[in-house]
């Protein structure tokens, strides 16, 4: 089950792991991007974790996600930073007034939010983006055949890892990476790798 405390712990875990991988993400992004991915993800998740901690008396999950999304957007003014903040705010609207939610239900809401954001951005799976790791991971969280939440988290992290590897066979269609066209084949997408870090951090924490 997820409540405000669990959500705050989750953001803190993601923030710490993202900080550990700051230079790793910068290195990946420098190959076909702006090179600021590690900076924006580190700063964004730190801001999200900090605002959750600062609002420890808030029981409303939706409110916390909204605050996290706003803080993320302010701290990470980048293309992926905007996408993550949009995702958090979309989920926040669906969870307004909610104090406790099952992990599978939370995964379902995140999955819906991801699809909504992809539609807004005219993006789809297979275009070498963040979504290629996080969408399969969110679907794994919803898996009703999983015997426990621990298994769901483990499956989600594995799905994210597989999603990252799948981007090696994709050609980038969005952002600066799209200018490199076929040259992006063979390399993983930095955004997808950031998604892997998110789900691995959560699986390791819980």
PyMOL commands that place a pseudoatom at each C-alpha (Angstrom):
pseudoatom trace, name=CA, resn=UNK, resi=1, chain=A, elem=C, hetatm=0, pos=[0.000, 0.000, 0.000]
pseudoatom trace, name=CA, resn=UNK, resi=2, chain=A, elem=C, hetatm=0, pos=[1.133, 3.525, -0.719]
pseudoatom trace, name=CA, resn=UNK, resi=3, chain=A, elem=C, hetatm=0, pos=[0.517, 6.480, 1.568]
pseudoatom trace, name=CA, resn=UNK, resi=4, chain=A, elem=C, hetatm=0, pos=[2.172, 9.883, 1.888]
pseudoatom trace, name=CA, resn=UNK, resi=5, chain=A, elem=C, hetatm=0, pos=[5.020, 8.495, 3.999]
pseudoatom trace, name=CA, resn=UNK, resi=6, chain=A, elem=C, hetatm=0, pos=[5.794, 5.722, 1.512]
pseudoatom trace, name=CA, resn=UNK, resi=7, chain=A, elem=C, hetatm=0, pos=[5.627, 8.211, -1.361]
pseudoatom trace, name=CA, resn=UNK, resi=8, chain=A, elem=C, hetatm=0, pos=[8.106, 10.500, 0.399]
pseudoatom trace, name=CA, resn=UNK, resi=9, chain=A, elem=C, hetatm=0, pos=[10.483, 7.610, 1.090]
pseudoatom trace, name=CA, resn=UNK, resi=10, chain=A, elem=C, hetatm=0, pos=[10.203, 6.608, -2.560]
pseudoatom trace, name=CA, resn=UNK, resi=11, chain=A, elem=C, hetatm=0, pos=[11.107, 10.060, -3.851]
pseudoatom trace, name=CA, resn=UNK, resi=12, chain=A, elem=C, hetatm=0, pos=[14.057, 10.185, -1.458]
pseudoatom trace, name=CA, resn=UNK, resi=13, chain=A, elem=C, hetatm=0, pos=[15.301, 6.800, -2.694]
pseudoatom trace, name=CA, resn=UNK, resi=14, chain=A, elem=C, hetatm=0, pos=[15.007, 7.894, -6.326]
pseudoatom trace, name=CA, resn=UNK, resi=15, chain=A, elem=C, hetatm=0, pos=[16.782, 11.166, -5.555]
pseudoatom trace, name=CA, resn=UNK, resi=16, chain=A, elem=C, hetatm=0, pos=[19.737, 9.400, -3.946]
pseudoatom trace, name=CA, resn=UNK, resi=17, chain=A, elem=C, hetatm=0, pos=[20.118, 6.877, -6.770]
pseudoatom trace, name=CA, resn=UNK, resi=18, chain=A, elem=C, hetatm=0, pos=[19.755, 9.583, -9.405]
pseudoatom trace, name=CA, resn=UNK, resi=19, chain=A, elem=C, hetatm=0, pos=[22.511, 11.556, -7.674]
pseudoatom trace, name=CA, resn=UNK, resi=20, chain=A, elem=C, hetatm=0, pos=[24.739, 8.477, -7.735]
pseudoatom trace, name=CA, resn=UNK, resi=21, chain=A, elem=C, hetatm=0, pos=[24.108, 8.148, -11.472]
pseudoatom trace, name=CA, resn=UNK, resi=22, chain=A, elem=C, hetatm=0, pos=[24.456, 11.842, -12.302]
pseudoatom trace, name=CA, resn=UNK, resi=23, chain=A, elem=C, hetatm=0, pos=[27.732, 11.490, -14.225]
pseudoatom trace, name=CA, resn=UNK, resi=24, chain=A, elem=C, hetatm=0, pos=[26.591, 8.233, -15.835]
pseudoatom trace, name=CA, resn=UNK, resi=25, chain=A, elem=C, hetatm=0, pos=[23.556, 9.974, -17.342]
pseudoatom trace, name=CA, resn=UNK, resi=26, chain=A, elem=C, hetatm=0, pos=[25.625, 12.977, -18.392]
pseudoatom trace, name=CA, resn=UNK, resi=27, chain=A, elem=C, hetatm=0, pos=[28.016, 10.647, -20.218]
pseudoatom trace, name=CA, resn=UNK, resi=28, chain=A, elem=C, hetatm=0, pos=[25.185, 8.920, -22.106]
pseudoatom trace, name=CA, resn=UNK, resi=29, chain=A, elem=C, hetatm=0, pos=[23.483, 12.196, -22.968]
pseudoatom trace, name=CA, resn=UNK, resi=30, chain=A, elem=C, hetatm=0, pos=[26.684, 13.780, -24.284]
pseudoatom trace, name=CA, resn=UNK, resi=31, chain=A, elem=C, hetatm=0, pos=[26.760, 11.218, -27.093]
pseudoatom trace, name=CA, resn=UNK, resi=32, chain=A, elem=C, hetatm=0, pos=[23.548, 12.352, -28.827]
pseudoatom trace, name=CA, resn=UNK, resi=33, chain=A, elem=C, hetatm=0, pos=[22.003, 14.975, -26.553]
pseudoatom trace, name=CA, resn=UNK, resi=34, chain=A, elem=C, hetatm=0, pos=[22.714, 18.184, -24.678]
pseudoatom trace, name=CA, resn=UNK, resi=35, chain=A, elem=C, hetatm=0, pos=[24.695, 16.498, -21.904]
pseudoatom trace, name=CA, resn=UNK, resi=36, chain=A, elem=C, hetatm=0, pos=[22.498, 17.927, -19.154]
pseudoatom trace, name=CA, resn=UNK, resi=37, chain=A, elem=C, hetatm=0, pos=[20.345, 14.863, -18.461]
pseudoatom trace, name=CA, resn=UNK, resi=38, chain=A, elem=C, hetatm=0, pos=[22.155, 13.828, -15.283]
pseudoatom trace, name=CA, resn=UNK, resi=39, chain=A, elem=C, hetatm=0, pos=[22.020, 17.374, -13.945]
pseudoatom trace, name=CA, resn=UNK, resi=40, chain=A, elem=C, hetatm=0, pos=[18.314, 17.858, -14.604]
pseudoatom trace, name=CA, resn=UNK, resi=41, chain=A, elem=C, hetatm=0, pos=[17.271, 14.450, -13.215]
pseudoatom trace, name=CA, resn=UNK, resi=42, chain=A, elem=C, hetatm=0, pos=[19.438, 14.865, -10.123]
pseudoatom trace, name=CA, resn=UNK, resi=43, chain=A, elem=C, hetatm=0, pos=[18.154, 18.383, -9.454]
pseudoatom trace, name=CA, resn=UNK, resi=44, chain=A, elem=C, hetatm=0, pos=[14.557, 17.505, -10.268]
pseudoatom trace, name=CA, resn=UNK, resi=45, chain=A, elem=C, hetatm=0, pos=[14.228, 14.492, -8.005]
pseudoatom trace, name=CA, resn=UNK, resi=46, chain=A, elem=C, hetatm=0, pos=[16.086, 16.244, -5.196]
pseudoatom trace, name=CA, resn=UNK, resi=47, chain=A, elem=C, hetatm=0, pos=[13.559, 19.083, -5.401]
pseudoatom trace, name=CA, resn=UNK, resi=48, chain=A, elem=C, hetatm=0, pos=[10.666, 16.601, -5.437]
pseudoatom trace, name=CA, resn=UNK, resi=49, chain=A, elem=C, hetatm=0, pos=[12.053, 14.722, -2.431]
pseudoatom trace, name=CA, resn=UNK, resi=50, chain=A, elem=C, hetatm=0, pos=[12.690, 17.957, -0.541]
pseudoatom trace, name=CA, resn=UNK, resi=51, chain=A, elem=C, hetatm=0, pos=[9.175, 19.310, -1.060]
pseudoatom trace, name=CA, resn=UNK, resi=52, chain=A, elem=C, hetatm=0, pos=[7.667, 16.006, 0.089]
pseudoatom trace, name=CA, resn=UNK, resi=53, chain=A, elem=C, hetatm=0, pos=[9.778, 16.105, 3.255]
pseudoatom trace, name=CA, resn=UNK, resi=54, chain=A, elem=C, hetatm=0, pos=[8.808, 19.746, 3.827]
pseudoatom trace, name=CA, resn=UNK, resi=55, chain=A, elem=C, hetatm=0, pos=[5.144, 18.731, 3.673]
pseudoatom trace, name=CA, resn=UNK, resi=56, chain=A, elem=C, hetatm=0, pos=[5.389, 15.704, 5.937]
pseudoatom trace, name=CA, resn=UNK, resi=57, chain=A, elem=C, hetatm=0, pos=[2.101, 16.622, 7.607]
pseudoatom trace, name=CA, resn=UNK, resi=58, chain=A, elem=C, hetatm=0, pos=[0.220, 16.225, 4.308]
pseudoatom trace, name=CA, resn=UNK, resi=59, chain=A, elem=C, hetatm=0, pos=[-1.707, 12.954, 3.988]
pseudoatom trace, name=CA, resn=UNK, resi=60, chain=A, elem=C, hetatm=0, pos=[-3.126, 13.676, 0.525]
pseudoatom trace, name=CA, resn=UNK, resi=61, chain=A, elem=C, hetatm=0, pos=[-1.057, 11.722, -2.020]
pseudoatom trace, name=CA, resn=UNK, resi=62, chain=A, elem=C, hetatm=0, pos=[-2.441, 13.803, -4.854]
pseudoatom trace, name=CA, resn=UNK, resi=63, chain=A, elem=C, hetatm=0, pos=[-1.332, 17.030, -3.205]
pseudoatom trace, name=CA, resn=UNK, resi=64, chain=A, elem=C, hetatm=0, pos=[2.174, 15.687, -2.625]
pseudoatom trace, name=CA, resn=UNK, resi=65, chain=A, elem=C, hetatm=0, pos=[2.479, 14.554, -6.234]
pseudoatom trace, name=CA, resn=UNK, resi=66, chain=A, elem=C, hetatm=0, pos=[1.294, 17.964, -7.420]
pseudoatom trace, name=CA, resn=UNK, resi=67, chain=A, elem=C, hetatm=0, pos=[3.869, 19.746, -5.255]
pseudoatom trace, name=CA, resn=UNK, resi=68, chain=A, elem=C, hetatm=0, pos=[6.546, 17.306, -6.421]
pseudoatom trace, name=CA, resn=UNK, resi=69, chain=A, elem=C, hetatm=0, pos=[5.632, 17.943, -10.047]
pseudoatom trace, name=CA, resn=UNK, resi=70, chain=A, elem=C, hetatm=0, pos=[5.766, 21.727, -9.659]
pseudoatom trace, name=CA, resn=UNK, resi=71, chain=A, elem=C, hetatm=0, pos=[9.084, 21.585, -7.806]
pseudoatom trace, name=CA, resn=UNK, resi=72, chain=A, elem=C, hetatm=0, pos=[10.524, 19.198, -10.375]
pseudoatom trace, name=CA, resn=UNK, resi=73, chain=A, elem=C, hetatm=0, pos=[9.578, 21.513, -13.225]
pseudoatom trace, name=CA, resn=UNK, resi=74, chain=A, elem=C, hetatm=0, pos=[11.215, 24.500, -11.546]
pseudoatom trace, name=CA, resn=UNK, resi=75, chain=A, elem=C, hetatm=0, pos=[14.410, 22.617, -10.719]
pseudoatom trace, name=CA, resn=UNK, resi=76, chain=A, elem=C, hetatm=0, pos=[14.781, 20.756, -14.018]
pseudoatom trace, name=CA, resn=UNK, resi=77, chain=A, elem=C, hetatm=0, pos=[14.002, 23.079, -16.960]
pseudoatom trace, name=CA, resn=UNK, resi=78, chain=A, elem=C, hetatm=0, pos=[14.705, 20.508, -19.666]
pseudoatom trace, name=CA, resn=UNK, resi=79, chain=A, elem=C, hetatm=0, pos=[12.712, 18.389, -22.107]
pseudoatom trace, name=CA, resn=UNK, resi=80, chain=A, elem=C, hetatm=0, pos=[12.665, 15.296, -19.890]
pseudoatom trace, name=CA, resn=UNK, resi=81, chain=A, elem=C, hetatm=0, pos=[12.216, 17.458, -16.800]
pseudoatom trace, name=CA, resn=UNK, resi=82, chain=A, elem=C, hetatm=0, pos=[9.046, 18.847, -18.342]
pseudoatom trace, name=CA, resn=UNK, resi=83, chain=A, elem=C, hetatm=0, pos=[7.808, 15.354, -19.205]
pseudoatom trace, name=CA, resn=UNK, resi=84, chain=A, elem=C, hetatm=0, pos=[8.389, 14.038, -15.679]
pseudoatom trace, name=CA, resn=UNK, resi=85, chain=A, elem=C, hetatm=0, pos=[6.656, 17.046, -14.132]
pseudoatom trace, name=CA, resn=UNK, resi=86, chain=A, elem=C, hetatm=0, pos=[3.704, 16.663, -16.525]
pseudoatom trace, name=CA, resn=UNK, resi=87, chain=A, elem=C, hetatm=0, pos=[3.470, 13.002, -15.566]
pseudoatom trace, name=CA, resn=UNK, resi=88, chain=A, elem=C, hetatm=0, pos=[3.485, 13.740, -11.839]
pseudoatom trace, name=CA, resn=UNK, resi=89, chain=A, elem=C, hetatm=0, pos=[0.885, 16.495, -12.141]
pseudoatom trace, name=CA, resn=UNK, resi=90, chain=A, elem=C, hetatm=0, pos=[-1.407, 14.366, -14.325]
pseudoatom trace, name=CA, resn=UNK, resi=91, chain=A, elem=C, hetatm=0, pos=[-1.262, 11.546, -11.770]
pseudoatom trace, name=CA, resn=UNK, resi=92, chain=A, elem=C, hetatm=0, pos=[-1.804, 14.082, -8.975]
pseudoatom trace, name=CA, resn=UNK, resi=93, chain=A, elem=C, hetatm=0, pos=[-5.117, 15.139, -10.495]
pseudoatom trace, name=CA, resn=UNK, resi=94, chain=A, elem=C, hetatm=0, pos=[-6.311, 11.528, -10.538]
pseudoatom trace, name=CA, resn=UNK, resi=95, chain=A, elem=C, hetatm=0, pos=[-5.223, 10.991, -6.931]
pseudoatom trace, name=CA, resn=UNK, resi=96, chain=A, elem=C, hetatm=0, pos=[-6.566, 14.225, -5.440]
pseudoatom trace, name=CA, resn=UNK, resi=97, chain=A, elem=C, hetatm=0, pos=[-7.910, 13.525, -1.952]
pseudoatom trace, name=CA, resn=UNK, resi=98, chain=A, elem=C, hetatm=0, pos=[-6.465, 9.993, -1.835]
pseudoatom trace, name=CA, resn=UNK, resi=99, chain=A, elem=C, hetatm=0, pos=[-4.576, 9.027, 1.324]
pseudoatom trace, name=CA, resn=UNK, resi=100, chain=A, elem=C, hetatm=0, pos=[-3.915, 5.326, 0.699]
pseudoatom trace, name=CA, resn=UNK, resi=101, chain=A, elem=C, hetatm=0, pos=[-3.776, 3.325, -2.527]
pseudoatom trace, name=CA, resn=UNK, resi=102, chain=A, elem=C, hetatm=0, pos=[-2.727, -0.193, -3.513]
pseudoatom trace, name=CA, resn=UNK, resi=103, chain=A, elem=C, hetatm=0, pos=[0.505, -0.458, -5.509]
pseudoatom trace, name=CA, resn=UNK, resi=104, chain=A, elem=C, hetatm=0, pos=[-1.268, -2.087, -8.469]
pseudoatom trace, name=CA, resn=UNK, resi=105, chain=A, elem=C, hetatm=0, pos=[-3.831, 0.731, -8.562]
pseudoatom trace, name=CA, resn=UNK, resi=106, chain=A, elem=C, hetatm=0, pos=[-1.060, 3.329, -8.347]
pseudoatom trace, name=CA, resn=UNK, resi=107, chain=A, elem=C, hetatm=0, pos=[0.704, 1.604, -11.224]
pseudoatom trace, name=CA, resn=UNK, resi=108, chain=A, elem=C, hetatm=0, pos=[-2.494, 1.709, -13.251]
pseudoatom trace, name=CA, resn=UNK, resi=109, chain=A, elem=C, hetatm=0, pos=[-2.848, 5.454, -12.675]
pseudoatom trace, name=CA, resn=UNK, resi=110, chain=A, elem=C, hetatm=0, pos=[0.770, 6.079, -13.627]
pseudoatom trace, name=CA, resn=UNK, resi=111, chain=A, elem=C, hetatm=0, pos=[0.272, 3.986, -16.761]
pseudoatom trace, name=CA, resn=UNK, resi=112, chain=A, elem=C, hetatm=0, pos=[-2.784, 6.042, -17.715]
pseudoatom trace, name=CA, resn=UNK, resi=113, chain=A, elem=C, hetatm=0, pos=[-0.864, 9.260, -17.105]
pseudoatom trace, name=CA, resn=UNK, resi=114, chain=A, elem=C, hetatm=0, pos=[2.026, 8.057, -19.267]
pseudoatom trace, name=CA, resn=UNK, resi=115, chain=A, elem=C, hetatm=0, pos=[-0.351, 7.280, -22.123]
pseudoatom trace, name=CA, resn=UNK, resi=116, chain=A, elem=C, hetatm=0, pos=[-1.992, 10.692, -21.728]
pseudoatom trace, name=CA, resn=UNK, resi=117, chain=A, elem=C, hetatm=0, pos=[1.353, 12.495, -21.854]
pseudoatom trace, name=CA, resn=UNK, resi=118, chain=A, elem=C, hetatm=0, pos=[2.504, 10.467, -24.862]
pseudoatom trace, name=CA, resn=UNK, resi=119, chain=A, elem=C, hetatm=0, pos=[-0.675, 11.453, -26.690]
pseudoatom trace, name=CA, resn=UNK, resi=120, chain=A, elem=C, hetatm=0, pos=[-0.107, 15.127, -25.872]
pseudoatom trace, name=CA, resn=UNK, resi=121, chain=A, elem=C, hetatm=0, pos=[3.455, 14.916, -27.138]
pseudoatom trace, name=CA, resn=UNK, resi=122, chain=A, elem=C, hetatm=0, pos=[2.510, 12.898, -30.232]
pseudoatom trace, name=CA, resn=UNK, resi=123, chain=A, elem=C, hetatm=0, pos=[4.901, 10.211, -29.053]
pseudoatom trace, name=CA, resn=UNK, resi=124, chain=A, elem=C, hetatm=0, pos=[4.644, 6.438, -28.977]
pseudoatom trace, name=CA, resn=UNK, resi=125, chain=A, elem=C, hetatm=0, pos=[6.641, 3.431, -27.850]
pseudoatom trace, name=CA, resn=UNK, resi=126, chain=A, elem=C, hetatm=0, pos=[9.541, 2.432, -30.055]
pseudoatom trace, name=CA, resn=UNK, resi=127, chain=A, elem=C, hetatm=0, pos=[10.816, 5.971, -30.638]
pseudoatom trace, name=CA, resn=UNK, resi=128, chain=A, elem=C, hetatm=0, pos=[13.826, 5.694, -28.289]
pseudoatom trace, name=CA, resn=UNK, resi=129, chain=A, elem=C, hetatm=0, pos=[12.528, 7.736, -25.351]
pseudoatom trace, name=CA, resn=UNK, resi=130, chain=A, elem=C, hetatm=0, pos=[11.931, 7.719, -21.604]
pseudoatom trace, name=CA, resn=UNK, resi=131, chain=A, elem=C, hetatm=0, pos=[8.614, 5.979, -22.235]
pseudoatom trace, name=CA, resn=UNK, resi=132, chain=A, elem=C, hetatm=0, pos=[10.275, 2.867, -23.635]
pseudoatom trace, name=CA, resn=UNK, resi=133, chain=A, elem=C, hetatm=0, pos=[11.389, 1.888, -20.136]
pseudoatom trace, name=CA, resn=UNK, resi=134, chain=A, elem=C, hetatm=0, pos=[8.770, 3.433, -17.849]
pseudoatom trace, name=CA, resn=UNK, resi=135, chain=A, elem=C, hetatm=0, pos=[5.622, 2.291, -19.668]
pseudoatom trace, name=CA, resn=UNK, resi=136, chain=A, elem=C, hetatm=0, pos=[6.535, -1.432, -19.508]
pseudoatom trace, name=CA, resn=UNK, resi=137, chain=A, elem=C, hetatm=0, pos=[7.552, -0.904, -15.877]
pseudoatom trace, name=CA, resn=UNK, resi=138, chain=A, elem=C, hetatm=0, pos=[4.229, 0.721, -14.982]
pseudoatom trace, name=CA, resn=UNK, resi=139, chain=A, elem=C, hetatm=0, pos=[2.371, -2.122, -16.706]
pseudoatom trace, name=CA, resn=UNK, resi=140, chain=A, elem=C, hetatm=0, pos=[4.323, -4.594, -14.577]
pseudoatom trace, name=CA, resn=UNK, resi=141, chain=A, elem=C, hetatm=0, pos=[3.140, -2.813, -11.425]
pseudoatom trace, name=CA, resn=UNK, resi=142, chain=A, elem=C, hetatm=0, pos=[-0.452, -3.496, -12.507]
pseudoatom trace, name=CA, resn=UNK, resi=143, chain=A, elem=C, hetatm=0, pos=[0.135, -7.225, -13.028]
pseudoatom trace, name=CA, resn=UNK, resi=144, chain=A, elem=C, hetatm=0, pos=[-2.590, -9.054, -11.107]
pseudoatom trace, name=CA, resn=UNK, resi=145, chain=A, elem=C, hetatm=0, pos=[-0.736, -12.363, -11.393]
pseudoatom trace, name=CA, resn=UNK, resi=146, chain=A, elem=C, hetatm=0, pos=[2.140, -11.104, -9.214]
pseudoatom trace, name=CA, resn=UNK, resi=147, chain=A, elem=C, hetatm=0, pos=[2.048, -12.786, -5.804]
pseudoatom trace, name=CA, resn=UNK, resi=148, chain=A, elem=C, hetatm=0, pos=[3.105, -9.684, -3.852]
pseudoatom trace, name=CA, resn=UNK, resi=149, chain=A, elem=C, hetatm=0, pos=[3.994, -6.008, -4.103]
pseudoatom trace, name=CA, resn=UNK, resi=150, chain=A, elem=C, hetatm=0, pos=[7.641, -6.981, -3.740]
pseudoatom trace, name=CA, resn=UNK, resi=151, chain=A, elem=C, hetatm=0, pos=[7.289, -9.155, -6.836]
pseudoatom trace, name=CA, resn=UNK, resi=152, chain=A, elem=C, hetatm=0, pos=[5.547, -6.336, -8.714]
pseudoatom trace, name=CA, resn=UNK, resi=153, chain=A, elem=C, hetatm=0, pos=[8.406, -3.956, -7.920]
pseudoatom trace, name=CA, resn=UNK, resi=154, chain=A, elem=C, hetatm=0, pos=[10.985, -6.536, -8.962]
pseudoatom trace, name=CA, resn=UNK, resi=155, chain=A, elem=C, hetatm=0, pos=[9.124, -7.195, -12.212]
pseudoatom trace, name=CA, resn=UNK, resi=156, chain=A, elem=C, hetatm=0, pos=[8.808, -3.457, -12.868]
pseudoatom trace, name=CA, resn=UNK, resi=157, chain=A, elem=C, hetatm=0, pos=[12.552, -2.923, -12.456]
pseudoatom trace, name=CA, resn=UNK, resi=158, chain=A, elem=C, hetatm=0, pos=[13.247, -5.833, -14.800]
pseudoatom trace, name=CA, resn=UNK, resi=159, chain=A, elem=C, hetatm=0, pos=[10.774, -4.467, -17.356]
pseudoatom trace, name=CA, resn=UNK, resi=160, chain=A, elem=C, hetatm=0, pos=[12.511, -1.087, -17.199]
pseudoatom trace, name=CA, resn=UNK, resi=161, chain=A, elem=C, hetatm=0, pos=[15.921, -2.712, -17.738]
pseudoatom trace, name=CA, resn=UNK, resi=162, chain=A, elem=C, hetatm=0, pos=[14.593, -4.644, -20.728]
pseudoatom trace, name=CA, resn=UNK, resi=163, chain=A, elem=C, hetatm=0, pos=[13.037, -1.450, -22.032]
pseudoatom trace, name=CA, resn=UNK, resi=164, chain=A, elem=C, hetatm=0, pos=[16.381, 0.323, -21.922]
pseudoatom trace, name=CA, resn=UNK, resi=165, chain=A, elem=C, hetatm=0, pos=[18.090, -2.483, -23.822]
pseudoatom trace, name=CA, resn=UNK, resi=166, chain=A, elem=C, hetatm=0, pos=[15.344, -2.428, -26.449]
pseudoatom trace, name=CA, resn=UNK, resi=167, chain=A, elem=C, hetatm=0, pos=[16.237, 1.182, -27.297]
pseudoatom trace, name=CA, resn=UNK, resi=168, chain=A, elem=C, hetatm=0, pos=[19.526, -0.019, -28.800]
pseudoatom trace, name=CA, resn=UNK, resi=169, chain=A, elem=C, hetatm=0, pos=[17.521, -1.220, -31.795]
pseudoatom trace, name=CA, resn=UNK, resi=170, chain=A, elem=C, hetatm=0, pos=[15.582, 2.035, -32.171]
pseudoatom trace, name=CA, resn=UNK, resi=171, chain=A, elem=C, hetatm=0, pos=[16.201, 5.243, -34.089]
pseudoatom trace, name=CA, resn=UNK, resi=172, chain=A, elem=C, hetatm=0, pos=[15.573, 8.434, -32.116]
pseudoatom trace, name=CA, resn=UNK, resi=173, chain=A, elem=C, hetatm=0, pos=[12.519, 10.383, -33.294]
pseudoatom trace, name=CA, resn=UNK, resi=174, chain=A, elem=C, hetatm=0, pos=[12.417, 13.240, -30.787]
pseudoatom trace, name=CA, resn=UNK, resi=175, chain=A, elem=C, hetatm=0, pos=[14.647, 15.992, -29.439]
pseudoatom trace, name=CA, resn=UNK, resi=176, chain=A, elem=C, hetatm=0, pos=[18.217, 16.724, -30.396]
pseudoatom trace, name=CA, resn=UNK, resi=177, chain=A, elem=C, hetatm=0, pos=[18.945, 12.999, -30.733]
pseudoatom trace, name=CA, resn=UNK, resi=178, chain=A, elem=C, hetatm=0, pos=[16.582, 12.860, -33.735]
pseudoatom trace, name=CA, resn=UNK, resi=179, chain=A, elem=C, hetatm=0, pos=[19.114, 14.896, -35.757]
pseudoatom trace, name=CA, resn=UNK, resi=180, chain=A, elem=C, hetatm=0, pos=[21.524, 11.957, -35.564]
pseudoatom trace, name=CA, resn=UNK, resi=181, chain=A, elem=C, hetatm=0, pos=[19.003, 9.608, -37.203]
pseudoatom trace, name=CA, resn=UNK, resi=182, chain=A, elem=C, hetatm=0, pos=[20.429, 6.154, -37.946]
pseudoatom trace, name=CA, resn=UNK, resi=183, chain=A, elem=C, hetatm=0, pos=[23.552, 6.989, -35.945]
pseudoatom trace, name=CA, resn=UNK, resi=184, chain=A, elem=C, hetatm=0, pos=[21.505, 6.518, -32.764]
pseudoatom trace, name=CA, resn=UNK, resi=185, chain=A, elem=C, hetatm=0, pos=[21.195, 2.791, -33.493]
pseudoatom trace, name=CA, resn=UNK, resi=186, chain=A, elem=C, hetatm=0, pos=[23.245, 0.641, -31.142]
pseudoatom trace, name=CA, resn=UNK, resi=187, chain=A, elem=C, hetatm=0, pos=[23.197, 3.033, -28.197]
pseudoatom trace, name=CA, resn=UNK, resi=188, chain=A, elem=C, hetatm=0, pos=[20.738, 3.152, -25.306]
pseudoatom trace, name=CA, resn=UNK, resi=189, chain=A, elem=C, hetatm=0, pos=[18.511, 6.160, -24.757]
pseudoatom trace, name=CA, resn=UNK, resi=190, chain=A, elem=C, hetatm=0, pos=[19.434, 8.371, -21.820]
pseudoatom trace, name=CA, resn=UNK, resi=191, chain=A, elem=C, hetatm=0, pos=[15.829, 9.091, -20.927]
pseudoatom trace, name=CA, resn=UNK, resi=192, chain=A, elem=C, hetatm=0, pos=[15.003, 5.393, -20.864]
pseudoatom trace, name=CA, resn=UNK, resi=193, chain=A, elem=C, hetatm=0, pos=[18.059, 4.839, -18.661]
pseudoatom trace, name=CA, resn=UNK, resi=194, chain=A, elem=C, hetatm=0, pos=[16.759, 7.493, -16.252]
pseudoatom trace, name=CA, resn=UNK, resi=195, chain=A, elem=C, hetatm=0, pos=[13.499, 5.549, -16.150]
pseudoatom trace, name=CA, resn=UNK, resi=196, chain=A, elem=C, hetatm=0, pos=[15.393, 2.387, -15.248]
pseudoatom trace, name=CA, resn=UNK, resi=197, chain=A, elem=C, hetatm=0, pos=[17.095, 4.181, -12.385]
pseudoatom trace, name=CA, resn=UNK, resi=198, chain=A, elem=C, hetatm=0, pos=[13.712, 5.330, -11.052]
pseudoatom trace, name=CA, resn=UNK, resi=199, chain=A, elem=C, hetatm=0, pos=[12.228, 1.840, -10.928]
pseudoatom trace, name=CA, resn=UNK, resi=200, chain=A, elem=C, hetatm=0, pos=[15.399, 0.167, -9.656]
pseudoatom trace, name=CA, resn=UNK, resi=201, chain=A, elem=C, hetatm=0, pos=[15.601, 2.700, -6.827]
pseudoatom trace, name=CA, resn=UNK, resi=202, chain=A, elem=C, hetatm=0, pos=[12.031, 1.927, -5.775]
pseudoatom trace, name=CA, resn=UNK, resi=203, chain=A, elem=C, hetatm=0, pos=[12.541, -1.847, -5.997]
pseudoatom trace, name=CA, resn=UNK, resi=204, chain=A, elem=C, hetatm=0, pos=[15.715, -1.635, -3.913]
pseudoatom trace, name=CA, resn=UNK, resi=205, chain=A, elem=C, hetatm=0, pos=[14.070, 0.579, -1.287]
pseudoatom trace, name=CA, resn=UNK, resi=206, chain=A, elem=C, hetatm=0, pos=[10.938, -1.493, -0.763]
for i in range(1, 206): cmd.bond("trace and resi %d" % i, "trace and resi %d" % (i + 1))
show_as sticks, trace
zoom trace
